[in-house]
Amino acid sequence: LGEQAGADVAIMLGAFPRKEGMERADLLAKNVAIFAEAGKALARVGEPTCKVLVVGNPANTNAAILARNAAPTIAVENVMALTRLDHNRLHAQLALRSGVNVQHVRRAVIWGNHSSTQYPDISSTTIAGVPAVEVFNSAEDQAWLRGELIATVQTRGAAVIKARKLSSAMSAAKAIYDHLHDLLNGSNDWVSMAVPSDGSYGVPAGLVYSFPCAVKGDGTYKIVGGLEVDAFSAKMMKASADELATELADAIAASTA
């Protein structure tokens, strides 16, 4: 990282790749050392204002480990993980189902971990200006929203690996671009970003967790607050937070072993 001293943005792609049949726990053990060293390198040469986007999986926990090692040079809030790929997949599924251009899908967001526990949430979503709950109002639609839609987004990464024996490529690159474009230029829609929790929505501080965020275009973000969370959503959100807490504890144990 020495050649990147003074960088405004650091994109962390260098993770041990997930392969077919590989458990996330195995992937975690491989990557703890990589991201601890990356964090230490950023602490040595990084600019305090540098925005760090972790892409290599398990991205949320890799980001948490990196943030611990990059501090205090790099502020923890400047370290993020990529959940824009999941966000884009959710928007695409909703656009396909409703027959609209994807740009007309708004406020559909991802909560939690970039894993099969993530929660694709359409509680505040509008489709061409109409609340999604009104667009998808049949019993069949409701079953799809709570079943197939969630499962499709949650497991899309595994489906891609099964099909091509490797992780996503072009769609991941597009998601990186989208994340950074909106962070640095702003967006008039909510964006899904895995960021260090400040305790919002009961998510323990220290976890890097995907929230709906507002971005103004100055490189900062704000977790969207005050959203109503029903019992179903609360259960899904907590399951992902619990998984992340376990992952982080295991990662910290691995890094001190």
VEXVOFI-29860 format. One line per 10 residues: number of its first residue (from 1); their letters; for each residue z negated, x, y of C-alpha. Coordinates in nm, 2 decimals, always signed. Layout:
NUM	a	Z,X,Y; ...
This chain:
1	lgeqagadva	+0.00,+0.00,+0.00; -0.02,+0.30,+0.23; +0.34,+0.24,+0.36; +0.25,-0.11,+0.46; -0.02,-0.01,+0.71; +0.00,-0.24,+1.01; +0.18,-0.52,+0.82; +0.14,-0.88,+0.95; +0.19,-1.04,+0.61; +0.12,-0.91,+0.26
11	imlgafprke	+0.27,-1.10,-0.04; +0.09,-1.00,-0.37; +0.34,-1.04,-0.65; +0.22,-0.76,-0.87; +0.03,-0.94,-1.14; +0.05,-0.91,-1.52; +0.30,-1.18,-1.61; +0.20,-1.49,-1.80; +0.40,-1.52,-2.13; +0.44,-1.80,-2.37
21	gmeradllak	+0.13,-1.87,-2.57; -0.09,-1.67,-2.34; -0.42,-1.82,-2.24; -0.53,-1.81,-1.87; -0.85,-1.62,-1.98; -0.63,-1.34,-2.12; -0.43,-1.33,-1.80; -0.75,-1.32,-1.59; -0.88,-1.02,-1.77; -0.55,-0.83,-1.72
31	nvaifaeagk	-0.54,-0.90,-1.35; -0.90,-0.85,-1.23; -0.85,-0.47,-1.20; -0.51,-0.51,-1.03; -0.64,-0.74,-0.76; -0.96,-0.56,-0.70; -0.77,-0.24,-0.63; -0.52,-0.43,-0.41; -0.81,-0.56,-0.21; -0.96,-0.21,-0.17
41	alarvgeptc	-0.62,-0.08,-0.06; -0.59,-0.35,+0.20; -0.94,-0.27,+0.32; -0.82,+0.09,+0.38; -0.49,+0.03,+0.55; -0.47,-0.34,+0.64; -0.47,-0.49,+0.98; -0.76,-0.73,+1.03; -0.51,-1.01,+1.13; -0.29,-0.96,+0.82
51	kvlvvgnpan	-0.22,-1.28,+0.63; -0.24,-1.22,+0.25; -0.06,-1.45,+0.01; -0.14,-1.41,-0.36; +0.13,-1.53,-0.60; +0.05,-1.36,-0.93; -0.14,-1.58,-1.17; -0.42,-1.69,-1.20; -0.35,-1.69,-0.83; -0.66,-1.87,-0.70
61	tnaailarna	-0.91,-1.64,-0.87; -0.69,-1.33,-0.81; -0.71,-1.42,-0.44; -1.09,-1.46,-0.45; -1.13,-1.12,-0.62; -0.89,-0.96,-0.37; -1.07,-1.12,-0.07; -1.41,-0.98,-0.19; -1.26,-0.63,-0.20; -1.06,-0.65,+0.12
71	aptiavenvm	-1.36,-0.75,+0.33; -1.46,-0.68,+0.59; -1.13,-0.53,+0.71; -0.94,-0.85,+0.62; -1.12,-1.18,+0.70; -1.17,-1.39,+0.39; -0.99,-1.69,+0.56; -0.67,-1.47,+0.58; -0.65,-1.45,+0.20; -0.46,-1.74,+0.04
81	altrldhnrl	-0.31,-1.83,-0.29; +0.02,-2.01,-0.35; +0.01,-2.38,-0.44; +0.32,-2.47,-0.24; +0.52,-2.45,-0.57; +0.31,-2.74,-0.71; +0.33,-2.92,-0.37; +0.71,-2.90,-0.38; +0.72,-3.02,-0.73; +0.51,-3.32,-0.64
91	haqlalrsgv	+0.73,-3.41,-0.34; +1.04,-3.37,-0.56; +0.90,-3.61,-0.83; +0.81,-3.87,-0.57; +1.15,-3.84,-0.40; +1.33,-3.88,-0.74; +1.12,-4.18,-0.83; +1.17,-4.36,-0.50; +1.53,-4.26,-0.44; +1.48,-4.10,-0.10
101	nvqhvrravi	+1.55,-3.75,+0.03; +1.25,-3.52,-0.02; +1.20,-3.48,+0.35; +1.09,-3.85,+0.37; +0.79,-3.78,+0.14; +0.49,-3.69,+0.35; +0.12,-3.62,+0.30; +0.15,-3.57,-0.08; -0.08,-3.29,-0.16; -0.23,-3.07,-0.43
111	wgnhsstqyp	-0.61,-3.02,-0.47; -0.77,-2.74,-0.67; -0.65,-2.47,-0.90; -0.29,-2.36,-0.97; -0.34,-2.46,-1.33; -0.33,-2.77,-1.55; -0.64,-2.90,-1.38; -0.48,-2.93,-1.04; -0.48,-3.28,-0.88; -0.15,-3.40,-0.73
121	dissttiagv	-0.28,-3.67,-0.49; -0.07,-3.95,-0.33; -0.36,-4.14,-0.17; -0.24,-4.07,+0.18; +0.13,-4.03,+0.10; +0.41,-4.22,+0.28; +0.76,-4.26,+0.15; +1.01,-4.31,+0.44; +0.71,-4.43,+0.65; +0.58,-4.67,+0.39
131	pavevfnsae	+0.25,-4.61,+0.21; +0.32,-4.48,-0.14; +0.08,-4.74,-0.28; +0.31,-5.01,-0.15; +0.63,-4.84,-0.26; +0.49,-4.79,-0.61; +0.33,-5.13,-0.65; +0.43,-5.24,-1.00; +0.21,-5.19,-1.30; +0.46,-4.95,-1.44
141	dqawlrgeli	+0.46,-4.75,-1.12; +0.08,-4.74,-1.11; +0.07,-4.61,-1.47; +0.32,-4.35,-1.38; +0.12,-4.23,-1.07; -0.20,-4.19,-1.27; -0.03,-4.06,-1.59; +0.31,-3.90,-1.62; +0.34,-3.79,-1.25; +0.01,-3.59,-1.27
151	atvqtrgaav	+0.09,-3.45,-1.61; +0.44,-3.34,-1.51; +0.32,-3.15,-1.20; +0.02,-3.00,-1.38; +0.22,-2.87,-1.67; +0.55,-2.78,-1.50; +0.48,-2.41,-1.50; +0.42,-2.42,-1.88; +0.74,-2.62,-1.93; +0.94,-2.36,-1.73
161	ikarklssam	+0.79,-2.07,-1.94; +0.88,-2.26,-2.26; +1.23,-2.31,-2.14; +1.31,-1.96,-2.01; +1.03,-1.75,-2.17; +0.93,-1.64,-1.82; +0.76,-1.79,-1.52; +0.94,-1.97,-1.24; +1.17,-1.75,-1.02; +1.38,-1.91,-0.76
171	saakaiydhl	+1.15,-2.21,-0.71; +0.86,-1.97,-0.67; +1.05,-1.77,-0.41; +1.13,-2.09,-0.22; +0.76,-2.19,-0.23; +0.66,-1.85,-0.09; +0.91,-1.89,+0.20; +0.79,-2.25,+0.27; +0.42,-2.14,+0.27; +0.48,-1.86,+0.52
181	hdllngsndw	+0.73,-2.04,+0.73; +0.49,-2.33,+0.79; +0.18,-2.10,+0.84; +0.36,-1.89,+1.10; +0.58,-2.16,+1.26; +0.39,-2.48,+1.20; +0.46,-2.81,+1.03; +0.42,-3.18,+1.13; +0.32,-3.26,+0.78; +0.02,-3.16,+0.57
191	vsmavpsdgs	+0.08,-2.86,+0.35; -0.10,-2.77,+0.03; -0.26,-2.42,+0.06; -0.52,-2.26,-0.17; -0.77,-2.12,+0.08; -1.13,-2.00,+0.07; -1.35,-2.31,+0.06; -1.59,-2.38,+0.35; -1.77,-2.64,+0.14; -1.53,-2.92,+0.23
201	ygvpaglvys	-1.52,-3.21,-0.01; -1.81,-3.06,-0.21; -1.60,-2.76,-0.32; -1.84,-2.46,-0.35; -1.79,-2.19,-0.09; -1.63,-1.88,-0.22; -1.37,-2.05,-0.44; -1.01,-2.03,-0.34; -0.91,-2.39,-0.37; -0.60,-2.59,-0.27
211	fpcavkgdgt	-0.66,-2.83,+0.01; -0.44,-3.04,+0.24; -0.41,-2.82,+0.55; -0.28,-2.86,+0.90; -0.09,-2.57,+1.04; +0.00,-2.52,+1.41; +0.22,-2.22,+1.38; -0.01,-1.95,+1.50; -0.10,-1.81,+1.16; -0.41,-2.02,+1.13
221	ykivgglevd	-0.48,-2.34,+0.93; -0.74,-2.61,+0.92; -0.85,-2.81,+0.61; -0.78,-3.17,+0.68; -1.11,-3.34,+0.70; -1.24,-3.69,+0.67; -1.02,-3.82,+0.39; -1.15,-4.09,+0.17; -1.20,-3.98,-0.19; -1.21,-4.25,-0.46
231	afsakmmkas	-1.39,-4.21,-0.79; -1.08,-4.11,-0.98; -0.99,-3.84,-0.72; -1.34,-3.71,-0.70; -1.34,-3.66,-1.08; -1.01,-3.48,-1.08; -1.11,-3.26,-0.78; -1.44,-3.16,-0.94; -1.28,-3.07,-1.27; -1.06,-2.82,-1.10
241	adelatelad	-1.35,-2.68,-0.89; -1.55,-2.64,-1.21; -1.26,-2.45,-1.37; -1.23,-2.22,-1.07; -1.61,-2.16,-1.07; -1.60,-2.05,-1.43; -1.29,-1.84,-1.37; -1.45,-1.66,-1.08; -1.77,-1.60,-1.26; -1.57,-1.45,-1.56
251	aiaasta	-1.37,-1.24,-1.32; -1.67,-1.10,-1.14; -1.83,-1.02,-1.48; -1.51,-0.85,-1.59; -1.49,-0.64,-1.27; -1.85,-0.51,-1.31; -1.83,-0.45,-1.69
